[in-house]
Amino acid sequence: MTLKDLIRTKQKQILKKWYNLILDTYPREAAAFFRKNRDSFENPVGARISQGIEGILENLLADKPDEEHLHQSVDNIVRIRAVQDFSPSEAVKFFLLLKKAIREVLAKELEEDPALLREFLRLEEEIDAVGLKAFDVYMACRERLYHLKVEEWKRNLYMLLRRAKLVYDPREGSLIENQT
């Protein structure tokens, strides 16, 4: 039996372990809420994490990975973590947690079979490569957030200057000066 076959047989256990390890990165109250309910309406964060990790693991186990599906699965999780209070390393740490989940669920098998251990080391490289892609997605999300913040700041500054009558307003046809 290959490592991927073994992982497929214990996929539910690995996903559950991985999901719980990810939730452990959140504050206790948030993690408890995410664990309690995976309904996509009541708990969209937990549902997206769950869907994302399932898609990632399926893709890693596939004979022919689907890059678009993998990207979407990664994006499901990273987009959420990019707007939360995580450092970049904490935001993409969930990929490293997949390796830990697999090691913990398959500990006995990996200890007993050196061939499985070698396969696991190769799989770890694949997981690391996906983790690097996740970092790219994270950075793109953060850049977009900063861009939105700058645009909002510019709008607010313009409105403030306009109220102070220190900006040219084309509707008025001339520079509006403060007349105090």
GUVEX-635780 format. One record per residue: residue number from 1; residue in one letter; x, y, z of N, C-alpha, C in turn. Coordinates in pm, 1 decimal. Each point is the difference from the previous one (the first is absolute). Example, Ala and Ser with C-alpha at 12.3 -4.5 7.8 and 13.67 -1.06 7.14 Angstrom:
2
+------+------+----------+----------+----------+----------+----------+----------+----------+----------+----------+
| resi | resn |      nxx |      nyy |      nzz |     caxx |     cayy |     cazz |      cxx |      cyy |      czz |
+------+------+----------+----------+----------+----------+----------+----------+----------+----------+----------+
|    1 |    a |   1319.0 |   -569.0 |    780.0 |    -89.0 |    119.0 |      0.0 |     90.0 |    120.0 |      0.0 |
|    2 |    s |    -35.0 |    105.0 |    -72.0 |     82.0 |    119.0 |      6.0 |    -77.0 |    109.0 |     73.0 |
+------+------+----------+----------+----------+----------+----------+----------+----------+----------+----------+
# end
This chain:
180
+------+------+----------+----------+----------+----------+----------+----------+----------+----------+----------+
| resi | resn |      nxx |      nyy |      nzz |     caxx |     cayy |     cazz |      cxx |      cyy |      czz |
+------+------+----------+----------+----------+----------+----------+----------+----------+----------+----------+
|    1 |    m |     84.8 |   -118.1 |      0.0 |    -84.8 |    118.1 |      0.0 |     89.2 |    124.2 |      0.0 |
|    2 |    t |    -33.3 |     95.2 |    -86.8 |     77.8 |    123.5 |     -5.6 |    -46.2 |     94.9 |    110.5 |
|    3 |    l |     78.6 |    103.3 |     21.8 |    -34.1 |     98.8 |    101.2 |   -132.8 |     68.2 |    -35.3 |
|    4 |    k |    -16.7 |     37.0 |   -125.5 |   -123.1 |     68.4 |    -38.9 |   -121.6 |    -90.2 |     19.5 |
|    5 |    d |     15.5 |   -129.5 |    -26.1 |   -110.3 |    -93.4 |     25.4 |    -31.7 |     -5.7 |    149.8 |
|    6 |    l |    104.0 |     -3.4 |     79.9 |    -17.5 |     -3.8 |    144.5 |    -67.5 |    127.6 |     50.4 |
|    7 |    i |     42.5 |    112.3 |    -53.8 |    -61.6 |    127.4 |     38.2 |   -147.4 |      0.7 |    -40.1 |
|    8 |    r |    -31.0 |    -52.0 |   -118.3 |   -140.6 |     -5.7 |    -43.6 |    -84.8 |    -82.2 |     97.0 |
|    9 |    t |     56.7 |   -109.8 |     52.1 |    -78.0 |    -83.2 |     92.7 |    -24.2 |     71.3 |    133.1 |
|   10 |    k |     89.3 |     90.5 |     35.1 |    -14.0 |     72.1 |    127.6 |    -24.0 |    149.2 |    -22.3 |
|   11 |    q |    -53.9 |     33.3 |   -114.9 |    -18.4 |    139.3 |    -38.6 |    -87.3 |     77.7 |     98.4 |
|   12 |    k |   -109.4 |    -60.0 |     45.0 |    -89.6 |     70.3 |     92.9 |     70.7 |     32.3 |    130.5 |
|   13 |    q |     79.7 |    -94.9 |     50.5 |     74.7 |     23.6 |    124.3 |    102.2 |    112.0 |    -19.7 |
|   14 |    i |     68.7 |     -2.5 |   -112.5 |    102.2 |    101.3 |    -27.9 |    -64.7 |    136.9 |    -13.2 |
|   15 |    l |   -112.2 |      7.9 |    -73.5 |    -69.0 |    128.0 |    -15.8 |    -49.2 |     53.7 |    134.1 |
|   16 |    k |    -54.5 |    -88.4 |     82.1 |    -47.8 |     43.4 |    132.1 |    116.2 |     52.1 |     84.7 |
|   17 |    k |    110.9 |    -73.9 |     -0.8 |    118.2 |     41.0 |     76.5 |     51.9 |    133.6 |    -52.0 |
|   18 |    w |     10.4 |     12.7 |   -132.9 |     50.2 |    122.6 |    -60.9 |    -91.3 |    117.3 |     32.2 |
|   19 |    y |   -129.9 |    -19.1 |    -10.7 |    -97.0 |    104.7 |     30.7 |     16.5 |     47.0 |    145.0 |
|   20 |    n |     12.8 |    -94.4 |     91.4 |     16.4 |     35.8 |    141.8 |    132.9 |     71.5 |     25.4 |
|   21 |    l |    105.4 |    -41.5 |    -68.2 |    128.9 |     68.4 |     14.3 |     -8.2 |    143.7 |    -51.2 |
|   22 |    i |    -72.6 |     19.2 |   -109.2 |    -18.2 |    136.1 |    -52.7 |    -79.6 |     83.4 |     99.3 |
|   23 |    l |   -106.7 |    -57.1 |     54.5 |    -82.8 |     74.9 |     95.0 |     77.5 |     35.2 |    125.6 |
|   24 |    d |     99.2 |    -80.2 |     34.8 |     82.9 |     30.9 |    117.3 |     82.4 |    127.0 |    -19.9 |
|   25 |    t |     12.3 |     49.9 |   -123.4 |     73.4 |    124.6 |    -24.5 |    -86.0 |    122.7 |     29.8 |
|   26 |    y |   -130.1 |    -22.0 |     22.9 |    -92.6 |    108.9 |     30.5 |    -14.6 |     15.1 |    151.3 |
|   27 |    p |    -49.4 |    114.9 |     45.1 |    -31.5 |     14.2 |    142.5 |   -101.1 |   -107.1 |     43.4 |
|   28 |    r |      3.8 |    -36.9 |    126.3 |    -79.5 |   -110.1 |     52.7 |   -149.3 |     13.2 |    -30.6 |
|   29 |    e |    -56.8 |    118.9 |     18.5 |   -143.0 |     18.9 |    -22.1 |    -35.6 |    -19.7 |   -147.5 |
|   30 |    a |     81.5 |     56.0 |    -88.8 |    -25.1 |    -14.1 |   -143.9 |     13.0 |   -146.1 |    -41.8 |
|   31 |    a |    102.9 |    -67.7 |     48.2 |     20.8 |   -141.1 |    -33.8 |   -118.2 |    -84.4 |     46.4 |
|   32 |    a |    -50.9 |     28.3 |    118.8 |   -114.6 |    -75.6 |     51.5 |   -121.8 |     20.7 |    -89.9 |
|   33 |    f |    -22.0 |    122.6 |    -44.2 |   -112.7 |     27.3 |    -89.4 |     17.9 |    -71.7 |   -133.3 |
|   34 |    f |    120.1 |      5.5 |    -56.8 |     25.6 |    -64.9 |   -129.4 |    -18.0 |   -151.2 |      9.7 |
|   35 |    r |     40.4 |    -58.1 |    113.5 |    -14.5 |   -144.5 |     18.2 |   -146.2 |    -40.4 |     12.8 |
|   36 |    k |    -76.2 |     85.8 |     67.3 |   -138.4 |    -31.9 |     32.0 |    -88.0 |     -7.6 |   -124.4 |
|   37 |    n |     25.7 |     84.2 |    -97.2 |    -92.7 |     11.3 |   -112.4 |     76.4 |     22.5 |   -129.6 |
|   38 |    r |    -21.5 |    -87.1 |    -99.8 |     64.1 |     15.9 |   -130.4 |    -99.0 |     45.3 |   -106.6 |
|   39 |    d |   -119.9 |     42.6 |     42.6 |   -100.3 |     48.4 |    -94.3 |     52.2 |    124.3 |    -70.9 |
|   40 |    s |    -12.3 |      3.1 |   -131.4 |     59.1 |    109.7 |    -76.9 |    -67.8 |    134.4 |     25.1 |
|   41 |    f |   -122.0 |      0.4 |     50.2 |    -67.7 |    126.4 |     29.0 |     29.4 |     48.1 |    141.3 |
|   42 |    e |     -1.6 |    -90.0 |     95.8 |     25.3 |     38.3 |    138.4 |    149.2 |     14.3 |     28.7 |
|   43 |    n |     82.0 |    -72.8 |    -72.8 |    143.7 |     -0.5 |     24.3 |     74.5 |     -4.8 |   -134.0 |
|   44 |    p |     -0.4 |    109.8 |    -75.0 |     64.2 |     -2.8 |   -131.6 |    150.8 |    -24.3 |      6.7 |
|   45 |    v |     66.1 |     45.8 |    104.8 |    145.0 |    -20.3 |     11.8 |     31.0 |   -148.4 |     16.0 |
|   46 |    g |    -67.1 |    -66.1 |     92.3 |     23.0 |   -142.7 |     20.8 |    -33.5 |    -82.0 |   -123.2 |
|   47 |    a |   -108.3 |     37.1 |    -67.4 |    -40.5 |    -73.4 |   -120.5 |    102.7 |     17.2 |   -111.4 |
|   48 |    r |     50.9 |    120.9 |    -18.2 |     99.0 |     22.2 |   -106.0 |    131.5 |    -68.8 |     30.8 |
|   49 |    i |     39.2 |     -0.6 |    126.7 |    122.4 |    -71.5 |     36.5 |    -17.8 |   -148.4 |    -28.4 |
|   50 |    s |   -113.1 |    -53.3 |     40.9 |    -27.7 |   -142.0 |    -20.9 |      1.1 |    -35.7 |   -148.3 |
|   51 |    q |    -68.4 |     78.9 |    -81.1 |     -2.0 |    -24.3 |   -144.8 |    139.1 |     14.2 |    -60.0 |
|   52 |    g |     73.4 |    100.2 |     46.2 |    133.3 |     24.5 |    -53.5 |     96.4 |   -113.5 |     27.7 |
|   53 |    i |     -0.2 |    -50.2 |    122.4 |     94.7 |   -107.5 |     31.9 |    -37.2 |   -129.6 |    -71.4 |
|   54 |    e |   -129.7 |    -23.6 |    -17.4 |    -41.3 |   -118.9 |    -75.1 |     49.8 |      7.8 |   -143.9 |
|   55 |    g |    -15.0 |    115.2 |    -62.0 |     45.4 |     18.6 |   -137.2 |    150.4 |    -12.7 |    -14.0 |
|   56 |    i |     73.3 |     53.9 |     97.0 |    146.7 |     -7.0 |     -3.6 |     46.1 |   -144.3 |     11.5 |
|   57 |    l |    -54.7 |    -72.3 |     97.3 |     41.6 |   -139.3 |     19.1 |    -38.4 |    -85.4 |   -120.9 |
|   58 |    e |   -119.9 |     19.4 |    -53.3 |    -40.4 |    -74.4 |   -119.9 |     97.3 |     24.2 |   -114.1 |
|   59 |    n |     41.1 |    124.8 |    -15.2 |     91.9 |     35.1 |   -108.2 |    137.6 |    -61.8 |     20.8 |
|   60 |    l |     46.7 |     -1.5 |    123.2 |    130.5 |    -60.5 |     28.2 |     -2.4 |   -151.0 |    -24.3 |
|   61 |    l |   -115.0 |    -60.9 |     18.9 |    -11.7 |   -144.9 |    -17.6 |    -31.7 |    -39.8 |   -144.5 |
|   62 |    a |    -39.6 |     96.3 |    -81.2 |    -40.1 |    -29.8 |   -137.4 |    121.0 |    -41.0 |    -84.1 |
|   63 |    d |    -25.6 |    -91.3 |    -93.0 |    106.1 |    -40.0 |    -93.2 |     34.8 |    115.3 |    -93.3 |
|   64 |    k |   -102.5 |     76.9 |    -36.2 |     19.3 |    114.7 |    -88.5 |    -61.4 |    122.4 |     68.7 |
|   65 |    p |     80.2 |     76.4 |     75.2 |    -54.2 |    114.3 |     74.6 |    -63.9 |    104.7 |    -91.4 |
|   66 |    d |   -106.4 |     60.7 |     48.7 |    -70.6 |    106.8 |    -70.1 |     44.4 |    132.2 |     61.4 |
|   67 |    e |     87.8 |     71.9 |    -71.5 |     57.8 |    122.9 |     54.4 |   -106.0 |    105.1 |     34.0 |
|   68 |    e |   -102.3 |     12.3 |    -83.5 |   -104.7 |     99.1 |     25.6 |    -77.5 |    -34.1 |    127.8 |
|   69 |    h |    -34.4 |   -126.8 |     16.5 |    -71.6 |    -42.9 |    120.6 |     89.0 |     18.0 |    123.5 |
|   70 |    l |    127.3 |    -31.3 |    -14.0 |     93.8 |     18.1 |    111.2 |      8.5 |    147.1 |     38.5 |
|   71 |    h |     13.5 |     86.1 |   -100.3 |      8.7 |    143.5 |     27.0 |   -126.1 |     49.6 |     71.0 |
|   72 |    q |   -115.6 |    -45.8 |    -45.3 |   -126.4 |     40.8 |     62.4 |     -7.9 |    -48.4 |    144.6 |
|   73 |    s |     45.1 |   -121.7 |     24.9 |     -2.8 |    -55.0 |    135.8 |     93.7 |     76.9 |     92.1 |
|   74 |    v |    118.5 |     31.7 |    -49.9 |     96.5 |     79.0 |     77.7 |    -58.8 |    138.4 |     26.0 |
|   75 |    d |    -55.6 |     59.6 |   -104.5 |    -56.9 |    133.9 |     10.7 |   -112.5 |      4.7 |    103.1 |
|   76 |    n |    -80.0 |   -106.8 |      8.8 |   -109.6 |     -5.0 |     97.4 |     49.2 |     24.0 |    142.4 |
|   77 |    i |    114.3 |    -54.4 |     31.0 |     52.1 |     12.9 |    136.2 |     83.1 |    127.0 |     15.8 |
|   78 |    v |     89.5 |     23.5 |    -92.5 |     94.3 |    111.2 |     13.6 |    -71.4 |    134.4 |     -2.2 |
|   79 |    r |   -101.9 |     13.2 |    -82.5 |    -73.6 |    126.4 |     -7.8 |    -60.3 |     35.6 |    136.0 |
|   80 |    i |    -47.7 |    -99.9 |     72.8 |    -55.9 |     22.9 |    133.1 |    111.1 |     40.8 |     95.7 |
|   81 |    r |    109.1 |    -74.3 |     -2.5 |    108.0 |     24.6 |     95.1 |     74.6 |    130.0 |    -29.8 |
|   82 |    a |     -7.7 |     48.5 |   -123.2 |     67.8 |    124.6 |    -36.2 |    -66.5 |    121.0 |     63.6 |
|   83 |    v |   -130.0 |     -8.4 |     25.8 |    -69.3 |    113.7 |     60.9 |     -9.8 |    -13.1 |    151.5 |
|   84 |    q |     42.3 |   -112.0 |     51.9 |     -1.1 |    -19.2 |    144.3 |    133.6 |     44.9 |     58.4 |
|   85 |    d |      8.2 |     -1.9 |    129.5 |    117.6 |     52.1 |     68.9 |    110.5 |   -105.2 |      8.2 |
|   86 |    f |     51.0 |    -40.5 |   -116.3 |    108.0 |    -98.2 |     -7.1 |    121.1 |     63.8 |    -66.0 |
|   87 |    s |    117.3 |    -37.6 |     46.6 |    121.0 |     38.6 |    -71.5 |      5.2 |    -84.5 |   -127.3 |
|   88 |    p |     82.3 |     38.4 |    -98.9 |      7.9 |    -80.7 |   -122.5 |     34.3 |   -146.3 |     27.5 |
|   89 |    s |     93.4 |    -24.6 |     90.2 |     37.7 |   -138.7 |     28.1 |   -113.5 |    -76.6 |     66.4 |
|   90 |    e |    -73.7 |     64.8 |     90.1 |   -112.8 |    -66.2 |     64.3 |   -114.1 |    -24.8 |    -98.5 |
|   91 |    a |    -16.2 |     90.5 |    -95.9 |   -109.7 |    -12.4 |    -95.9 |     15.9 |   -122.5 |    -89.7 |
|   92 |    v |    123.1 |    -33.4 |    -36.6 |     21.9 |   -114.7 |    -89.9 |     52.4 |   -122.8 |     74.4 |
|   93 |    k |      7.3 |      9.0 |    129.9 |     49.1 |   -111.0 |     81.8 |    -86.2 |   -125.3 |    -11.9 |
|   94 |    f |   -124.2 |     16.2 |    -41.7 |    -90.5 |   -114.8 |     -4.6 |     50.7 |   -110.0 |    -92.6 |
|   95 |    f |     88.3 |     33.4 |    -97.1 |     56.0 |   -105.6 |    -84.7 |     96.4 |    -87.1 |     77.7 |
|   96 |    l |     76.8 |     61.3 |     85.0 |     90.6 |    -78.6 |     84.4 |    -79.6 |    -89.9 |     93.3 |
|   97 |    l |   -117.2 |     46.2 |     38.0 |    -84.8 |    -80.0 |     88.1 |    -53.2 |   -124.9 |    -69.5 |
|   98 |    l |     -9.9 |      2.2 |   -133.1 |    -39.7 |   -120.6 |    -73.0 |    105.2 |   -108.3 |     19.4 |
|   99 |    k |    126.0 |     37.2 |     -8.2 |    106.5 |    -98.6 |     20.1 |     -8.5 |    -59.5 |    140.6 |
|  100 |    k |    -27.0 |     85.9 |     96.7 |    -11.4 |    -47.0 |    138.6 |   -119.6 |    -94.5 |     15.2 |
|  101 |    a |   -112.1 |     34.7 |    -62.4 |   -119.1 |    -84.5 |      8.9 |     26.1 |   -137.6 |    -60.7 |
|  102 |    i |     65.2 |     -2.4 |   -115.2 |     31.3 |   -128.2 |    -64.5 |     95.2 |    -80.8 |     87.8 |
|  103 |    r |    103.7 |     65.4 |     52.3 |     95.6 |    -70.3 |     87.3 |    -69.2 |    -59.7 |    121.4 |
|  104 |    e |    -90.8 |     74.8 |     60.4 |    -66.6 |    -48.6 |    121.0 |    -97.5 |   -114.2 |    -29.9 |
|  105 |    v |    -75.5 |     11.5 |   -108.1 |    -97.0 |   -104.2 |    -32.7 |     69.8 |   -126.2 |    -50.8 |
|  106 |    l |    108.1 |     15.9 |    -73.7 |     68.8 |   -115.2 |    -59.9 |    132.3 |    -32.9 |     69.8 |
|  107 |    a |     15.5 |     41.1 |    123.0 |    126.6 |    -17.7 |     72.0 |     47.0 |   -145.1 |     -0.3 |
|  108 |    k |    -87.9 |    -90.2 |     33.6 |     37.8 |   -141.5 |      8.8 |     45.3 |    -53.0 |   -135.8 |
|  109 |    e |    -76.7 |     28.1 |   -103.3 |     32.8 |    -49.0 |   -134.1 |    132.3 |     57.9 |    -50.6 |
|  110 |    l |     22.9 |    129.0 |     25.9 |    123.3 |     64.0 |    -45.6 |    122.2 |    -55.8 |     73.9 |
|  111 |    e |    -16.9 |    -35.3 |    127.0 |    109.1 |    -59.0 |     77.5 |     35.1 |   -140.3 |    -49.3 |
|  112 |    e |   -101.5 |    -74.6 |    -35.6 |     20.9 |   -141.0 |    -35.6 |     46.6 |    -21.8 |   -143.5 |
|  113 |    d |    -28.5 |     94.2 |    -89.6 |     30.3 |    -21.7 |   -142.0 |     88.7 |    112.9 |    -53.5 |
|  114 |    p |    130.5 |    -27.2 |    -19.7 |     90.9 |    103.6 |    -51.2 |    -40.1 |     52.9 |   -138.8 |
|  115 |    a |    -62.1 |    -83.1 |    -82.2 |    -43.3 |     45.0 |   -133.0 |   -109.2 |    106.3 |     13.1 |
|  116 |    l |    -91.7 |    -20.5 |     94.1 |   -104.9 |     99.7 |     24.6 |     60.4 |    130.5 |     51.2 |
|  117 |    l |    100.3 |    -11.9 |     83.9 |     65.8 |    119.0 |     52.2 |     65.8 |     79.0 |   -113.0 |
|  118 |    r |     64.9 |    -70.2 |    -94.1 |     61.9 |     68.9 |   -114.5 |   -107.5 |     68.2 |    -84.7 |
|  119 |    e |   -113.0 |    -66.2 |    -20.1 |   -110.0 |     61.2 |    -74.1 |    -53.2 |    123.6 |     72.9 |
|  120 |    f |     -5.4 |    -10.6 |    132.4 |    -47.5 |    113.2 |     78.7 |     93.5 |    119.9 |    -14.9 |
|  121 |    l |    129.0 |    -24.6 |     -3.8 |     95.3 |    109.6 |    -18.1 |    -20.5 |     67.5 |   -136.1 |
|  122 |    r |    -29.8 |    -77.6 |   -103.3 |    -29.8 |     58.7 |   -131.4 |   -131.6 |     79.0 |      4.5 |
|  123 |    l |    -97.7 |    -54.2 |     70.9 |   -127.8 |     70.4 |     13.4 |     18.6 |    131.1 |     76.2 |
|  124 |    e |     87.8 |     -0.1 |     98.1 |     28.5 |    123.5 |     74.0 |     50.6 |    109.0 |    -93.4 |
|  125 |    e |     80.9 |    -37.4 |    -98.7 |     48.5 |     98.3 |    -97.3 |   -115.4 |     57.6 |    -81.0 |
|  126 |    e |    -95.5 |    -83.6 |    -37.3 |   -118.3 |     47.8 |    -73.0 |    -81.3 |     95.3 |     87.4 |
|  127 |    i |    -14.5 |    -35.9 |    126.0 |    -74.6 |     85.7 |     93.2 |     71.2 |    133.8 |     15.9 |
|  128 |    d |    131.8 |     -2.1 |      9.7 |     76.1 |    124.5 |     10.6 |    -19.1 |     87.6 |   -123.4 |
|  129 |    a |     -2.8 |    -62.1 |   -118.3 |    -20.2 |     76.3 |   -124.2 |   -136.9 |     67.3 |      0.2 |
|  130 |    v |   -102.2 |    -71.3 |     47.6 |   -133.8 |     59.0 |      8.5 |      0.1 |    111.0 |    105.9 |
|  131 |    g |     74.3 |    -19.3 |    106.8 |     11.5 |    102.6 |    103.0 |     59.4 |    128.9 |    -53.9 |
|  132 |    l |     96.5 |    -13.0 |    -90.1 |     57.8 |    119.1 |    -62.2 |   -101.6 |     69.9 |    -90.3 |
|  133 |    k |    -82.0 |    -77.9 |    -68.1 |   -107.6 |     58.8 |    -80.1 |    -97.9 |     73.5 |     90.9 |
|  134 |    a |    -25.2 |    -56.9 |    116.1 |    -90.4 |     63.9 |     95.8 |     56.1 |    134.1 |     44.5 |
|  135 |    f |    130.3 |      6.1 |     16.2 |     61.7 |    127.1 |     39.6 |    -19.6 |    103.7 |   -110.6 |
|  136 |    d |     11.7 |    -41.1 |   -126.2 |    -24.7 |     91.7 |   -111.8 |   -143.5 |     52.0 |      3.9 |
|  137 |    v |    -94.8 |    -87.8 |     25.9 |   -141.3 |     39.4 |      9.0 |    -18.0 |     96.8 |    117.2 |
|  138 |    y |     63.5 |    -31.5 |    112.3 |     -9.2 |     86.7 |    117.5 |     51.3 |    139.8 |    -32.2 |
|  139 |    m |    114.6 |      6.9 |    -64.6 |     58.7 |    130.6 |    -31.3 |    -89.0 |     77.9 |    -97.1 |
|  140 |    a |    -58.8 |    -66.0 |    -97.0 |    -90.3 |     67.4 |    -93.1 |   -121.5 |     56.0 |     74.7 |
|  141 |    c |    -51.9 |    -76.2 |     94.0 |   -114.3 |     46.3 |     80.2 |     38.9 |    120.2 |     84.5 |
|  142 |    r |    115.1 |     -7.3 |     62.8 |     44.5 |    111.5 |     84.5 |     26.5 |    125.6 |    -82.9 |
|  143 |    e |     59.0 |    -17.0 |   -117.9 |     22.3 |    115.6 |    -87.9 |   -132.6 |     64.7 |    -36.8 |
|  144 |    r |    -99.3 |    -81.6 |    -29.8 |   -132.2 |     53.0 |    -34.3 |    -61.3 |     73.7 |    119.2 |
|  145 |    l |     15.2 |    -54.8 |    119.7 |    -51.1 |     67.4 |    119.6 |     67.2 |    134.9 |     20.7 |
|  146 |    y |    131.6 |      3.8 |    -13.9 |     71.4 |    127.1 |     17.6 |    -40.6 |    100.4 |   -107.0 |
|  147 |    h |    -19.4 |    -47.3 |   -121.6 |    -45.4 |     88.5 |   -107.2 |   -136.8 |     58.9 |     34.4 |
|  148 |    l |    -91.7 |    -84.1 |     48.1 |   -132.6 |     48.4 |     38.5 |      8.1 |    101.2 |    113.8 |
|  149 |    k |     89.0 |    -25.3 |     95.8 |     16.0 |     93.5 |    112.0 |     53.6 |    134.2 |    -47.6 |
|  150 |    v |     95.0 |     -1.6 |    -92.5 |     56.0 |    124.5 |    -53.1 |   -107.1 |     77.3 |    -75.8 |
|  151 |    e |    -78.1 |    -69.0 |    -81.0 |   -107.4 |     66.3 |    -75.1 |   -102.8 |     60.9 |     94.9 |
|  152 |    e |    -33.2 |    -72.8 |    107.0 |    -93.7 |     53.6 |     98.1 |     59.4 |    122.6 |     69.6 |
|  153 |    w |    126.6 |     -6.2 |     32.5 |     68.3 |    113.1 |     63.4 |     -1.9 |    121.2 |    -92.5 |
|  154 |    k |     24.5 |    -21.7 |   -129.3 |     -1.7 |    110.4 |    -96.6 |   -138.7 |     63.3 |     -7.8 |
|  155 |    r |   -103.8 |    -84.1 |     -5.4 |   -137.0 |     52.8 |     -4.7 |    -31.8 |     81.0 |    124.6 |
|  156 |    n |     39.0 |    -53.5 |    114.6 |    -26.2 |     72.1 |    125.2 |     75.1 |    132.3 |      4.4 |
|  157 |    l |    122.9 |      1.2 |    -46.4 |     79.1 |    123.3 |     -1.5 |    -62.0 |    101.6 |    -94.6 |
|  158 |    y |    -41.8 |    -46.7 |   -117.1 |    -64.5 |     90.0 |    -95.6 |   -124.6 |     62.4 |     61.2 |
|  159 |    m |    -83.0 |    -81.4 |     63.9 |   -123.0 |     51.7 |     61.0 |     31.5 |     99.5 |    111.0 |
|  160 |    l |    102.5 |    -27.7 |     76.1 |     40.1 |     92.1 |    106.4 |     47.1 |    132.8 |    -58.6 |
|  161 |    l |     83.3 |     -5.5 |   -103.0 |     47.5 |    123.0 |    -64.5 |   -114.8 |     75.4 |    -65.8 |
|  162 |    r |    -93.2 |    -73.5 |    -56.0 |   -115.5 |     63.3 |    -64.3 |    -85.5 |     71.6 |    103.3 |
|  163 |    r |    -20.8 |    -64.6 |    114.2 |    -78.1 |     64.4 |    107.2 |     70.6 |    124.3 |     52.0 |
|  164 |    a |    132.5 |     -5.4 |      1.9 |     77.8 |    115.2 |     45.9 |     13.2 |    103.7 |   -110.9 |
|  165 |    k |    -55.6 |    -29.5 |   -116.7 |      3.4 |     87.1 |   -117.1 |    142.7 |     34.3 |    -40.6 |
|  166 |    l |     84.2 |   -104.7 |     -1.1 |    139.7 |     16.0 |    -39.4 |     34.4 |    -80.4 |   -124.9 |
|  167 |    v |   -100.1 |    -34.5 |    -76.9 |     23.3 |    -81.9 |   -117.4 |    -81.2 |     56.2 |   -116.2 |
|  168 |    y |     52.3 |    -16.6 |   -119.4 |    -72.5 |     44.1 |   -119.4 |   -117.6 |    -92.8 |    -22.8 |
|  169 |    d |   -115.8 |     58.2 |    -13.4 |   -120.3 |    -78.1 |    -26.3 |    -51.4 |     40.2 |   -137.1 |
|  170 |    p |      3.4 |    -90.4 |    -97.5 |    -43.0 |     35.5 |   -135.2 |   -145.4 |     46.3 |     -6.4 |
|  171 |    r |    -81.3 |    -41.1 |     93.9 |   -139.2 |     45.1 |      1.5 |     -9.5 |    147.2 |     36.8 |
|  172 |    e |     97.0 |     47.9 |     78.7 |      0.4 |    140.1 |     41.3 |     73.9 |     85.6 |   -102.6 |
|  173 |    g |     88.4 |    -62.8 |    -76.9 |     70.9 |     72.2 |   -105.8 |    123.9 |     74.6 |     43.6 |
|  174 |    s |     34.6 |     -4.6 |    125.7 |    121.5 |     68.0 |     44.5 |     47.9 |    -64.0 |    129.8 |
|  175 |    l |    116.8 |     43.8 |     41.7 |     53.9 |    -51.1 |    125.4 |    -85.2 |     54.3 |    111.7 |
|  176 |    i |    -44.1 |    -87.0 |     81.7 |    -82.2 |     40.1 |    112.8 |     94.5 |     24.8 |    116.7 |
|  177 |    e |      1.8 |    123.8 |     47.6 |     88.4 |     32.0 |    111.3 |    -82.3 |     14.0 |    125.7 |
|  178 |    n |     67.1 |    -22.6 |    107.8 |    -64.8 |     13.1 |    128.5 |    -33.2 |    146.7 |     21.5 |
|  179 |    q |   -125.6 |     31.8 |     23.1 |    -43.1 |    140.1 |     12.0 |    -32.8 |     34.4 |    144.6 |
|  180 |    t |     88.5 |    -32.4 |     90.1 |    -25.4 |     32.6 |    139.4 |     72.2 |    124.3 |     39.1 |
+------+------+----------+----------+----------+----------+----------+----------+----------+----------+----------+
# end
